[in-house]
């Protein structure tokens, strides 16, 4: 029930789960070279299974919130779409709440830029 209240406060037309909100926050305005390395990063940082993260990425792609390479589009970066960037602005208002929910506020952002550069080959 708490999750629904959090989602409702965002005022989003289509509801986003906390995990979807987390993915949007973590992608941010970055252009990530590899969706696979991003999945590894989230799995390591938040202890979410890789299969769950892939499911979330595919679902957000279907909602046209983000875009990334499919098997026949190698080399395409993982990025938020224009609509995804709008969702990011809404989700950012609840950044602390979302990161606290995952128990990672203190670890997820400290040095995240450096970890991203290592994982994604320098953004």
C-alpha positions as CSV (number, residue, x, y, z in Angstrom):
1,X,0.0,0.0,0.0
2,X,2.9,2.4,0.8
3,X,4.2,1.8,-2.7
4,X,0.9,2.8,-4.3
5,X,0.9,6.0,-2.3
6,X,4.4,6.8,-3.4
7,X,3.5,6.2,-7.0
8,X,0.3,8.2,-6.8
9,X,2.2,11.2,-5.4
10,X,4.3,11.3,-8.5
11,X,1.2,12.1,-10.6
12,X,2.3,9.7,-13.3
13,X,-0.3,8.7,-15.9
14,X,0.9,5.2,-16.1
15,X,2.0,3.8,-12.8
16,X,5.7,2.9,-12.2
17,X,6.9,0.4,-9.6
18,X,9.6,1.4,-7.2
19,X,12.1,-0.7,-9.1
20,X,11.1,1.0,-12.4
21,X,11.6,4.4,-10.6
22,X,15.0,3.2,-9.4
23,X,16.1,2.2,-12.9
24,X,15.0,5.6,-14.3
25,X,17.0,7.4,-11.5
26,X,20.1,5.3,-12.1
27,X,20.0,5.9,-15.9
28,X,19.4,9.6,-15.4
29,X,20.7,11.7,-18.2
30,X,23.5,9.3,-19.0
31,X,24.0,7.4,-22.3
32,X,25.1,4.0,-21.2
33,X,27.1,2.0,-23.7
34,X,26.0,-1.4,-22.6
35,X,22.7,-2.5,-21.1
36,X,24.4,-5.7,-19.9
37,X,26.9,-3.8,-17.8
38,X,24.1,-1.6,-16.4
39,X,22.2,-4.8,-15.3
40,X,25.4,-6.0,-13.6
41,X,25.8,-2.7,-11.8
42,X,22.2,-2.7,-10.5
43,X,22.4,-6.3,-9.5
44,X,25.6,-5.7,-7.5
45,X,24.4,-2.3,-6.0
46,X,20.9,-3.3,-5.0
47,X,20.9,-7.1,-4.8
48,X,18.1,-7.3,-7.5
49,X,18.3,-10.4,-9.7
50,X,19.5,-9.9,-13.2
51,X,16.4,-11.5,-14.7
52,X,14.2,-9.0,-12.7
53,X,16.3,-6.1,-14.0
54,X,16.1,-7.3,-17.6
55,X,12.3,-7.6,-17.2
56,X,12.1,-4.1,-15.9
57,X,14.2,-2.8,-18.8
58,X,12.1,-4.5,-21.4
59,X,8.9,-3.3,-19.7
60,X,10.2,0.3,-19.7
61,X,11.2,0.0,-23.3
62,X,7.6,-1.2,-24.1
63,X,6.3,1.9,-22.3
64,X,8.7,4.0,-24.5
65,X,10.4,5.3,-21.4
66,X,13.9,4.0,-22.3
67,X,15.6,2.6,-25.4
68,X,18.4,0.1,-25.8
69,X,19.8,-2.2,-28.4
70,X,18.0,-5.4,-29.3
71,X,19.7,-8.4,-30.8
72,X,19.5,-6.8,-34.3
73,X,20.7,-3.3,-33.2
74,X,24.2,-3.8,-31.7
75,X,26.0,-0.7,-30.5
76,X,22.9,1.2,-29.5
77,X,23.2,2.9,-26.1
78,X,20.8,2.6,-23.1
79,X,19.2,6.0,-22.7
80,X,15.9,7.5,-21.5
81,X,13.6,8.6,-24.3
82,X,12.1,12.1,-24.3
83,X,9.1,10.7,-22.3
84,X,11.6,8.9,-20.0
85,X,13.4,12.2,-19.3
86,X,10.0,13.7,-18.3
87,X,9.4,10.8,-15.9
88,X,12.9,11.3,-14.5
89,X,12.1,14.8,-13.5
90,X,9.0,13.5,-11.6
91,X,10.9,10.6,-10.0
92,X,13.8,12.8,-8.9
93,X,11.4,14.6,-6.6
94,X,11.3,11.3,-4.5
95,X,14.9,10.3,-5.0
96,X,15.7,10.0,-1.2
97,X,12.6,8.0,-0.5
98,X,13.3,5.6,-3.4
99,X,16.9,5.1,-2.5
100,X,16.1,4.7,1.2
101,X,13.5,2.1,0.3
102,X,16.3,0.0,-1.3
103,X,18.7,0.8,1.6
104,X,21.3,2.2,-0.7
105,X,21.2,5.9,-0.4
106,X,24.6,6.0,1.3
107,X,26.3,3.5,-1.0
108,X,24.6,3.9,-4.4
109,X,25.5,7.5,-5.1
110,X,28.9,7.8,-3.3
111,X,31.4,7.2,-6.1
112,X,28.7,6.1,-8.5
113,X,30.2,8.2,-11.3
114,X,33.5,6.5,-10.9
115,X,31.9,3.0,-10.8
116,X,29.9,3.9,-13.9
117,X,33.0,5.0,-15.8
118,X,34.6,1.7,-14.9
119,X,31.6,-0.4,-15.8
120,X,30.4,1.4,-18.9
121,X,33.8,2.4,-20.4
122,X,33.6,6.1,-19.5
123,X,30.5,8.0,-20.2
